[in-house]
Amino acid sequence: MKYVRCISLIVFVALMVTFVHSEDCTVENEEYYSCASPCRRNCTNLAQMLSCTGVCVSGCFCRPGYFRREDNACVKPWLCSNNSLQNKLTAGNGLDVPH
């Protein structure tokens, strides 16, 4: 019986920690990841090749298909305000660009 209580307590604490962290993400299109790459694409580096060997980090990150803009918003790539990026975005390059 003690074993069941102990396991139940561990599961409850783990769920609460996940719930608390997920509530901390207040930016639209952002979610909590317990193990994400420290080298995330954003509006500034979207058109660059990234090479990352870092260990995973936890925190709030933009959802897949969204990128962090300078104003901290998580936006689709065509909403990034970087003019040089706009010139590099073309259909077929792996980015979801509207036609």
MMTF fields as JSON, N, C-alpha, C and O atoms, coordinates in Angstrom:
{
  "mmtfVersion": "1.0.0",
  "mmtfProducer": "UNKNOWN",
  "numBonds": 395,
  "numAtoms": 396,
  "numGroups": 99,
  "numChains": 1,
  "numModels": 1,
  "chainsPerModel": [1],
  "groupsPerChain": [99],
  "chainIdList": ["A"],
  "bondAtomList": [4, 2, 8, 6, 12, 10, 16, 14, 20, 18, 24, 22, 28, 26, 32, 30, 36, 34, 40, 38, 44, 42, 48, 46, 52, 50, 56, 54, 60, 58, 64, 62, 68, 66, 72, 70, 76, 74, 80, 78, 84, 82, 88, 86, 92, 90, 96, 94, 100, 98, 104, 102, 108, 106, 112, 110, 116, 114, 120, 118, 124, 122, 128, 126, 132, 130, 136, 134, 140, 138, 144, 142, 148, 146, 152, 150, 156, 154, 160, 158, 164, 162, 168, 166, 172, 170, 176, 174, 180, 178, 184, 182, 188, 186, 192, 190, 196, 194, 200, 198, 204, 202, 208, 206, 212, 210, 216, 214, 220, 218, 224, 222, 228, 226, 232, 230, 236, 234, 240, 238, 244, 242, 248, 246, 252, 250, 256, 254, 260, 258, 264, 262, 268, 266, 272, 270, 276, 274, 280, 278, 284, 282, 288, 286, 292, 290, 296, 294, 300, 298, 304, 302, 308, 306, 312, 310, 316, 314, 320, 318, 324, 322, 328, 326, 332, 330, 336, 334, 340, 338, 344, 342, 348, 346, 352, 350, 356, 354, 360, 358, 364, 362, 368, 366, 372, 370, 376, 374, 380, 378, 384, 382, 388, 386, 392, 390],
  "bondOrderList": [1, 1, 1, 1, 1, 1, 1, 1, 1, 1, 1, 1, 1, 1, 1, 1, 1, 1, 1, 1, 1, 1, 1, 1, 1, 1, 1, 1, 1, 1, 1, 1, 1, 1, 1, 1, 1, 1, 1, 1, 1, 1, 1, 1, 1, 1, 1, 1, 1, 1, 1, 1, 1, 1, 1, 1, 1, 1, 1, 1, 1, 1, 1, 1, 1, 1, 1, 1, 1, 1, 1, 1, 1, 1, 1, 1, 1, 1, 1, 1, 1, 1, 1, 1, 1, 1, 1, 1, 1, 1, 1, 1, 1, 1, 1, 1, 1, 1],
  "groupList": [{"groupName": "MET", "atomNameList": ["N", "CA", "C", "O"], "elementList": ["N", "C", "C", "O"], "formalChargeList": [0, 0, 0, 0], "bondAtomList": [1, 0, 2, 1, 3, 2], "bondOrderList": [1, 1, 2], "singleLetterCode": "M", "chemCompType": "L-PEPTIDE LINKING"}, {"groupName": "LYS", "atomNameList": ["N", "CA", "C", "O"], "elementList": ["N", "C", "C", "O"], "formalChargeList": [0, 0, 0, 0], "bondAtomList": [1, 0, 2, 1, 3, 2], "bondOrderList": [1, 1, 2], "singleLetterCode": "K", "chemCompType": "L-PEPTIDE LINKING"}, {"groupName": "TYR", "atomNameList": ["N", "CA", "C", "O"], "elementList": ["N", "C", "C", "O"], "formalChargeList": [0, 0, 0, 0], "bondAtomList": [1, 0, 2, 1, 3, 2], "bondOrderList": [1, 1, 2], "singleLetterCode": "Y", "chemCompType": "L-PEPTIDE LINKING"}, {"groupName": "VAL", "atomNameList": ["N", "CA", "C", "O"], "elementList": ["N", "C", "C", "O"], "formalChargeList": [0, 0, 0, 0], "bondAtomList": [1, 0, 2, 1, 3, 2], "bondOrderList": [1, 1, 2], "singleLetterCode": "V", "chemCompType": "L-PEPTIDE LINKING"}, {"groupName": "ARG", "atomNameList": ["N", "CA", "C", "O"], "elementList": ["N", "C", "C", "O"], "formalChargeList": [0, 0, 0, 0], "bondAtomList": [1, 0, 2, 1, 3, 2], "bondOrderList": [1, 1, 2], "singleLetterCode": "R", "chemCompType": "L-PEPTIDE LINKING"}, {"groupName": "CYS", "atomNameList": ["N", "CA", "C", "O"], "elementList": ["N", "C", "C", "O"], "formalChargeList": [0, 0, 0, 0], "bondAtomList": [1, 0, 2, 1, 3, 2], "bondOrderList": [1, 1, 2], "singleLetterCode": "C", "chemCompType": "L-PEPTIDE LINKING"}, {"groupName": "ILE", "atomNameList": ["N", "CA", "C", "O"], "elementList": ["N", "C", "C", "O"], "formalChargeList": [0, 0, 0, 0], "bondAtomList": [1, 0, 2, 1, 3, 2], "bondOrderList": [1, 1, 2], "singleLetterCode": "I", "chemCompType": "L-PEPTIDE LINKING"}, {"groupName": "SER", "atomNameList": ["N", "CA", "C", "O"], "elementList": ["N", "C", "C", "O"], "formalChargeList": [0, 0, 0, 0], "bondAtomList": [1, 0, 2, 1, 3, 2], "bondOrderList": [1, 1, 2], "singleLetterCode": "S", "chemCompType": "L-PEPTIDE LINKING"}, {"groupName": "LEU", "atomNameList": ["N", "CA", "C", "O"], "elementList": ["N", "C", "C", "O"], "formalChargeList": [0, 0, 0, 0], "bondAtomList": [1, 0, 2, 1, 3, 2], "bondOrderList": [1, 1, 2], "singleLetterCode": "L", "chemCompType": "L-PEPTIDE LINKING"}, {"groupName": "PHE", "atomNameList": ["N", "CA", "C", "O"], "elementList": ["N", "C", "C", "O"], "formalChargeList": [0, 0, 0, 0], "bondAtomList": [1, 0, 2, 1, 3, 2], "bondOrderList": [1, 1, 2], "singleLetterCode": "F", "chemCompType": "L-PEPTIDE LINKING"}, {"groupName": "ALA", "atomNameList": ["N", "CA", "C", "O"], "elementList": ["N", "C", "C", "O"], "formalChargeList": [0, 0, 0, 0], "bondAtomList": [1, 0, 2, 1, 3, 2], "bondOrderList": [1, 1, 2], "singleLetterCode": "A", "chemCompType": "L-PEPTIDE LINKING"}, {"groupName": "THR", "atomNameList": ["N", "CA", "C", "O"], "elementList": ["N", "C", "C", "O"], "formalChargeList": [0, 0, 0, 0], "bondAtomList": [1, 0, 2, 1, 3, 2], "bondOrderList": [1, 1, 2], "singleLetterCode": "T", "chemCompType": "L-PEPTIDE LINKING"}, {"groupName": "HIS", "atomNameList": ["N", "CA", "C", "O"], "elementList": ["N", "C", "C", "O"], "formalChargeList": [0, 0, 0, 0], "bondAtomList": [1, 0, 2, 1, 3, 2], "bondOrderList": [1, 1, 2], "singleLetterCode": "H", "chemCompType": "L-PEPTIDE LINKING"}, {"groupName": "GLU", "atomNameList": ["N", "CA", "C", "O"], "elementList": ["N", "C", "C", "O"], "formalChargeList": [0, 0, 0, 0], "bondAtomList": [1, 0, 2, 1, 3, 2], "bondOrderList": [1, 1, 2], "singleLetterCode": "E", "chemCompType": "L-PEPTIDE LINKING"}, {"groupName": "ASP", "atomNameList": ["N", "CA", "C", "O"], "elementList": ["N", "C", "C", "O"], "formalChargeList": [0, 0, 0, 0], "bondAtomList": [1, 0, 2, 1, 3, 2], "bondOrderList": [1, 1, 2], "singleLetterCode": "D", "chemCompType": "L-PEPTIDE LINKING"}, {"groupName": "ASN", "atomNameList": ["N", "CA", "C", "O"], "elementList": ["N", "C", "C", "O"], "formalChargeList": [0, 0, 0, 0], "bondAtomList": [1, 0, 2, 1, 3, 2], "bondOrderList": [1, 1, 2], "singleLetterCode": "N", "chemCompType": "L-PEPTIDE LINKING"}, {"groupName": "PRO", "atomNameList": ["N", "CA", "C", "O"], "elementList": ["N", "C", "C", "O"], "formalChargeList": [0, 0, 0, 0], "bondAtomList": [1, 0, 2, 1, 3, 2], "bondOrderList": [1, 1, 2], "singleLetterCode": "P", "chemCompType": "L-PEPTIDE LINKING"}, {"groupName": "GLN", "atomNameList": ["N", "CA", "C", "O"], "elementList": ["N", "C", "C", "O"], "formalChargeList": [0, 0, 0, 0], "bondAtomList": [1, 0, 2, 1, 3, 2], "bondOrderList": [1, 1, 2], "singleLetterCode": "Q", "chemCompType": "L-PEPTIDE LINKING"}, {"groupName": "GLY", "atomNameList": ["N", "CA", "C", "O"], "elementList": ["N", "C", "C", "O"], "formalChargeList": [0, 0, 0, 0], "bondAtomList": [1, 0, 2, 1, 3, 2], "bondOrderList": [1, 1, 2], "singleLetterCode": "G", "chemCompType": "PEPTIDE LINKING"}, {"groupName": "TRP", "atomNameList": ["N", "CA", "C", "O"], "elementList": ["N", "C", "C", "O"], "formalChargeList": [0, 0, 0, 0], "bondAtomList": [1, 0, 2, 1, 3, 2], "bondOrderList": [1, 1, 2], "singleLetterCode": "W", "chemCompType": "L-PEPTIDE LINKING"}],
  "groupTypeList": [0, 1, 2, 3, 4, 5, 6, 7, 8, 6, 3, 9, 3, 10, 8, 0, 3, 11, 9, 3, 12, 7, 13, 14, 5, 11, 3, 13, 15, 13, 13, 2, 2, 7, 5, 10, 7, 16, 5, 4, 4, 15, 5, 11, 15, 8, 10, 17, 0, 8, 7, 5, 11, 18, 3, 5, 3, 7, 18, 5, 9, 5, 4, 16, 18, 2, 9, 4, 4, 13, 14, 15, 10, 5, 3, 1, 16, 19, 8, 5, 7, 15, 15, 7, 8, 17, 15, 1, 8, 11, 10, 18, 15, 18, 8, 14, 3, 16, 12],
  "groupIdList": [1, 2, 3, 4, 5, 6, 7, 8, 9, 10, 11, 12, 13, 14, 15, 16, 17, 18, 19, 20, 21, 22, 23, 24, 25, 26, 27, 28, 29, 30, 31, 32, 33, 34, 35, 36, 37, 38, 39, 40, 41, 42, 43, 44, 45, 46, 47, 48, 49, 50, 51, 52, 53, 54, 55, 56, 57, 58, 59, 60, 61, 62, 63, 64, 65, 66, 67, 68, 69, 70, 71, 72, 73, 74, 75, 76, 77, 78, 79, 80, 81, 82, 83, 84, 85, 86, 87, 88, 89, 90, 91, 92, 93, 94, 95, 96, 97, 98, 99],
  "secStructList": [7, 2, 2, 2, 2, 2, 2, 2, 2, 2, 2, 2, 2, 2, 2, 2, 2, 2, 2, 2, 2, 2, 2, 2, 7, 7, 1, 6, 6, 3, 3, 3, 3, 3, 3, 3, 7, 1, 1, 7, 7, 5, 6, 6, 6, 6, 6, 1, 7, 7, 7, 7, 7, 7, 7, 7, 3, 3, 3, 3, 3, 3, 7, 6, 6, 7, 3, 3, 7, 6, 6, 1, 7, 3, 3, 7, 4, 4, 4, 7, 7, 7, 2, 2, 2, 2, 2, 2, 7, 7, 6, 6, 1, 1, 1, 7, 7, 7, 7],
  "xCoordList": [0.823, 0.0, 0.865, 0.552, 1.968, 2.868, 3.475, 3.686, 3.753, 4.332, 3.382, 3.816, 2.116, 1.111, 0.996, 0.911, 0.991, 0.923, 2.147, 2.04, 3.3, 4.543, 4.532, 4.862, 4.158, 4.087, 3.05, 3.29, 1.913, 0.864, 1.358, 1.077, 2.089, 2.63, 3.643, 3.633, 4.508, 5.512, 4.829, 5.209, 3.843, 3.112, 2.412, 2.444, 1.784, 1.089, 2.06, 1.768, 3.203, 4.198, 4.707, 4.844, 4.987, 5.464, 4.43, 4.779, 3.171, 2.112, 1.974, 1.754, 2.098, 1.985, 3.14, 2.934, 4.35, 5.505, 5.294, 5.545, 4.844, 4.569, 3.475, 3.593, 2.412, 1.306, 1.763, 1.413, 2.539, 3.017, 3.891, 3.738, 4.809, 5.679, 4.886, 5.165, 3.915, 3.153, 2.324, 2.055, 1.917, 1.156, 2.035, 1.519, 3.345, 4.253, 4.384, 4.808, 4.041, 4.175, 2.944, 1.869, 3.107, 1.969, 1.924, 0.93, 2.987, 3.02, 2.205, 2.312, 1.394, 0.598, 1.517, 2.58, 1.13, 1.889, 3.196, 4.169, 3.215, 4.385, 3.977, 2.856, 4.88, 4.588, 5.853, 6.969, 5.652, 6.764, 7.341, 6.605, 8.666, 9.372, 10.343, 11.071, 10.357, 11.272, 12.668, 13.635, 12.789, 14.102, 14.08, 13.691, 14.5, 14.52, 15.944, 16.786, 16.201, 17.52, 17.8, 16.923, 19.015, 19.363, 19.586, 19.691, 19.658, 19.9, 18.619, 18.528, 17.655, 16.361, 16.416, 17.062, 15.733, 15.615, 14.708, 13.735, 15.044, 14.212, 14.228, 14.865, 13.547, 13.464, 14.827, 15.032, 15.748, 17.071, 17.948, 18.709, 17.86, 18.754, 18.042, 18.611, 16.832, 16.005, 16.639, 16.493, 17.329, 17.911, 19.35, 19.999, 19.858, 21.237, 21.285, 20.311, 22.412, 22.642, 23.024, 23.884, 22.393, 22.704, 23.446, 23.097, 24.469, 25.194, 25.215, 25.791, 24.588, 24.45, 24.774, 24.261, 25.618, 25.953, 25.607, 25.988, 24.889, 24.548, 23.547, 22.822, 23.523, 22.553, 21.188, 21.083, 20.156, 18.809, 18.56, 19.192, 17.634, 17.241, 15.719, 15.013, 15.231, 13.783, 13.346, 14.126, 12.106, 11.576, 10.455, 9.974, 10.051, 8.981, 9.589, 10.48, 9.102, 9.61, 8.432, 7.322, 8.693, 7.648, 7.28, 8.137, 5.998, 5.509, 6.129, 6.598, 6.141, 6.679, 5.997, 4.775, 6.811, 6.286, 6.232, 5.91, 6.542, 6.554, 7.966, 8.728, 8.304, 9.653, 9.6, 8.714, 10.56, 10.599, 11.029, 12.088, 10.194, 10.485, 11.147, 11.149, 11.709, 12.409, 11.517, 12.018, 10.214, 9.289, 8.792, 7.842, 9.43, 9.153, 7.929, 7.593, 7.259, 6.099, 6.571, 7.668, 5.746, 5.994, 5.15, 3.92, 5.82, 5.122, 5.524, 6.557, 4.698, 5.048, 6.22, 6.384, 7.036, 8.25, 7.997, 8.82, 6.881, 6.627, 6.238, 6.12, 6.039, 5.745, 6.98, 6.891, 8.13, 9.38, 9.669, 9.418, 10.188, 10.379, 11.745, 12.058, 12.56, 13.907, 13.841, 13.449, 14.218, 14.131, 15.016, 14.612, 16.227, 17.093, 16.495, 16.688, 15.777, 15.107, 14.018, 13.872, 13.255, 12.171, 12.71, 12.034, 13.918, 14.507, 14.922, 14.975, 15.218, 15.69, 14.562, 14.764, 13.388, 12.276, 11.695, 11.189, 11.775, 11.204, 10.451, 10.753, 9.491, 8.734, 9.674, 10.548, 9.498, 10.301, 11.557, 12.334, 11.788, 13.001, 12.773, 13.648, 11.621, 11.335, 10.579, 10.148, 10.407, 9.653, 8.244, 8.033, 7.304, 5.892, 5.552, 5.064, 5.808, 5.594, 4.331, 4.184, 3.406, 2.177, 2.453, 3.39, 1.652, 1.824, 0.848, 0.831],
  "yCoordList": [-1.199, 0.0, 1.26, 2.237, 1.228, 2.383, 2.623, 3.767, 1.544, 1.65, 2.388, 3.26, 2.057, 2.699, 4.176, 5.016, 4.503, 5.91, 6.679, 7.811, 6.062, 6.719, 6.992, 8.096, 6.001, 6.174, 7.233, 8.066, 7.203, 8.198, 9.6, 10.533, 9.753, 11.064, 11.542, 12.712, 10.656, 11.021, 11.45, 12.459, 10.704, 11.049, 12.39, 13.217, 12.617, 13.877, 15.055, 16.069, 14.932, 16.012, 16.268, 17.422, 15.214, 15.383, 16.1, 16.972, 15.742, 16.416, 17.872, 18.728, 18.169, 19.55, 20.395, 21.543, 19.849, 20.586, 20.894, 22.02, 19.93, 20.153, 21.188, 22.064, 21.104, 22.052, 23.46, 24.407, 23.619, 24.947, 25.539, 26.711, 24.744, 25.256, 25.618, 26.639, 24.813, 25.107, 26.371, 27.067, 26.676, 27.894, 29.136, 30.233, 28.987, 30.126, 30.664, 31.806, 29.893, 30.306, 31.126, 30.573, 32.434, 33.321, 33.918, 34.543, 33.734, 34.276, 33.355, 32.133, 33.939, 33.151, 32.296, 32.762, 31.067, 30.105, 29.684, 29.363, 29.686, 29.293, 28.164, 28.152, 27.217, 26.141, 25.73, 26.018, 25.054, 24.626, 23.309, 22.375, 23.25, 22.021, 21.715, 22.599, 20.48, 20.105, 19.81, 19.841, 19.525, 19.256, 19.692, 18.925, 20.926, 21.475, 21.889, 22.072, 22.029, 22.457, 23.884, 24.743, 24.148, 25.519, 26.407, 27.626, 25.808, 26.547, 26.58, 25.92, 27.324, 27.401, 28.443, 29.482, 28.15, 29.14, 30.266, 30.045, 31.484, 32.65, 33.538, 33.197, 34.656, 35.532, 36.085, 36.42, 36.187, 36.726, 35.705, 36.075, 34.428, 33.42, 32.429, 31.394, 32.724, 31.786, 31.366, 30.215, 32.262, 31.963, 31.457, 31.253, 31.251, 30.807, 29.313, 28.733, 28.704, 27.309, 27.293, 28.064, 26.427, 26.322, 25.025, 23.969, 25.122, 23.949, 24.015, 24.934, 23.043, 23.098, 21.746, 20.716, 21.756, 20.521, 20.624, 19.756, 21.676, 21.885, 20.871, 20.236, 20.733, 19.844, 20.511, 21.713, 19.748, 20.309, 21.235, 21.113, 22.151, 23.101, 23.077, 22.705, 23.476, 23.551, 25.003, 25.904, 25.225, 26.579, 26.735, 25.762, 27.976, 28.302, 28.596, 29.435, 27.904, 28.063, 28.173, 27.739, 28.764, 28.857, 27.458, 26.584, 27.263, 25.991, 25.728, 26.663, 24.463, 24.153, 24.993, 25.142, 25.539, 26.376, 27.848, 28.67, 28.206, 29.594, 29.956, 29.099, 31.23, 31.682, 32.941, 33.779, 33.071, 34.208, 35.461, 35.489, 36.493, 37.782, 38.678, 38.349, 39.803, 40.726, 41.25, 41.581, 41.331, 41.82, 40.687, 40.874, 39.515, 38.336, 37.542, 36.533, 37.969, 37.239, 35.987, 35.971, 34.948, 33.741, 33.853, 33.828, 33.976, 34.261, 33.275, 32.613, 33.182, 32.415, 33.127, 34.333, 32.418, 33.024, 34.25, 35.165, 34.285, 35.439, 36.685, 37.767, 36.551, 37.717, 38.243, 39.199, 37.622, 38.153, 39.47, 39.604, 40.431, 41.768, 41.958, 43.068, 40.936, 41.036, 41.109, 40.136, 42.243, 42.428, 41.46, 40.967, 41.175, 40.237, 38.839, 38.061, 38.519, 37.227, 37.136, 36.1, 38.199, 38.19, 37.872, 37.209, 38.338, 38.071, 36.612, 36.104, 35.929, 34.552, 33.531, 32.37, 33.937, 32.998, 32.703, 33.595, 31.465, 31.053, 29.753, 28.988, 29.507, 28.257, 27.083, 27.157, 26.014, 24.816, 24.753, 23.809, 25.727, 25.688, 25.052, 25.118, 24.442, 23.781, 24.644, 24.154, 25.911, 26.806, 26.935, 26.918, 27.062, 27.136, 28.563, 29.348, 28.898, 30.25, 30.267, 29.431, 31.203, 31.242, 31.687, 32.446, 31.224, 31.595, 32.678, 33.127],
  "zCoordList": [0.0, 0.0, 0.0, -0.68, 0.778, 0.808, -0.569, -0.973, -1.281, -2.616, -3.557, -4.311, -3.524, -4.376, -4.026, -4.922, -2.746, -2.33, -2.797, -3.269, -2.662, -3.076, -4.583, -5.017, -5.367, -6.824, -7.183, -8.057, -6.521, -6.782, -6.484, -7.236, -5.397, -5.031, -6.066, -6.448, -6.516, -7.523, -8.822, -9.417, -9.258, -10.484, -10.32, -11.232, -9.182, -8.924, -8.975, -9.608, -8.319, -8.31, -9.728, -10.134, -10.476, -11.852, -12.71, -13.506, -12.555, -13.317, -12.909, -13.765, -11.639, -11.163, -11.676, -12.069, -11.679, -12.195, -13.666, -14.097, -14.441, -15.862, -16.043, -16.9, -15.252, -15.352, -15.01, -15.715, -13.944, -13.537, -14.624, -14.97, -15.173, -16.226, -17.475, -18.103, -17.841, -19.05, -18.879, -19.858, -17.659, -17.4, -17.508, -17.724, -17.361, -17.433, -18.853, -19.032, -19.843, -21.239, -21.617, -21.851, -21.676, -21.895, -23.295, -23.665, -24.08, -25.438, -26.349, -26.253, -27.229, -28.174, -29.043, -29.455, -29.326, -30.135, -29.474, -30.157, -28.159, -27.391, -26.451, -25.942, -26.22, -25.279, -24.547, -24.981, -23.43, -22.588, -23.092, -23.411, -23.159, -23.492, -22.359, -21.906, -21.906, -20.831, -21.362, -20.601, -22.66, -23.25, -24.712, -25.593, -24.959, -26.318, -26.676, -25.797, -27.942, -28.404, -27.939, -28.025, -27.446, -27.068, -28.296, -28.168, -29.467, -30.712, -31.534, -32.569, -31.089, -31.765, -32.875, -32.739, -33.966, -35.04, -34.577, -33.855, -35.008, -34.728, -35.959, -36.956, -35.909, -37.08, -37.482, -38.649, -36.552, -36.85, -37.565, -38.459, -37.195, -37.769, -38.691, -39.035, -39.086, -39.844, -41.166, -41.576, -41.832, -43.139, -43.04, -44.067, -41.826, -41.623, -41.331, -40.851, -41.621, -41.248, -39.77, -39.345, -38.989, -37.566, -37.295, -37.822, -36.469, -36.012, -34.5, -33.917, -33.867, -32.422, -31.811, -32.248, -30.811, -30.111, -28.632, -27.846, -28.244, -26.841, -26.323, -27.089, -25.012, -24.375, -24.385, -24.631, -24.121, -24.156, -22.966, -21.917, -23.158, -22.12, -21.995, -22.932, -20.836, -20.639, -20.673, -20.362, -21.051, -21.07, -22.077, -22.657, -22.271, -23.214, -24.581, -24.709, -25.586, -26.943, -27.898, -27.592, -29.064, -30.078, -30.565, -30.688, -30.837, -31.358, -32.726, -33.375, -33.179, -34.507, -35.589, -35.601, -36.496, -37.573, -37.223, -38.081, -35.975, -35.515, -35.073, -34.625, -35.204, -34.897, -34.044, -34.212, -33.124, -32.2, -32.958, -33.586, -32.888, -33.514, -32.473, -31.287, -32.901, -32.009, -30.886, -29.812, -31.112, -30.081, -29.177, -28.417, -29.256, -28.439, -28.899, -28.28, -29.961, -30.476, -31.222, -31.779, -31.231, -32.017, -33.282, -33.221, -34.431, -35.684, -36.77, -36.671, -37.808, -38.998, -39.682, -39.499, -40.461, -41.017, -41.889, -41.912, -42.602, -43.469, -42.676, -43.252, -41.37, -40.536, -39.817, -39.047, -40.063, -39.522, -40.23, -41.427, -39.5, -40.066, -40.703, -41.131, -40.783, -41.326, -42.855, -43.499, -43.439, -44.893, -45.662, -46.715, -45.157, -45.867, -45.84, -46.774, -44.783, -44.701, -45.753, -46.402, -45.931, -46.917, -48.309, -49.095, -48.622, -49.931, -50.085, -51.205, -48.976, -49.032, -48.964, -49.321, -48.517, -48.397, -49.775, -50.455, -50.166, -51.446, -51.246, -50.33, -52.083, -51.995, -52.247, -53.111, -51.504, -51.703, -50.866, -51.009, -49.992, -49.181, -47.817, -46.954, -47.609, -46.349, -45.366, -44.322, -45.672, -44.804, -45.346, -46.559, -44.47, -44.853, -45.269, -44.457, -46.525, -47.034, -47.879, -48.77, -47.623, -48.418, -49.845, -50.095, -50.763, -52.185, -52.558, -53.704]
}
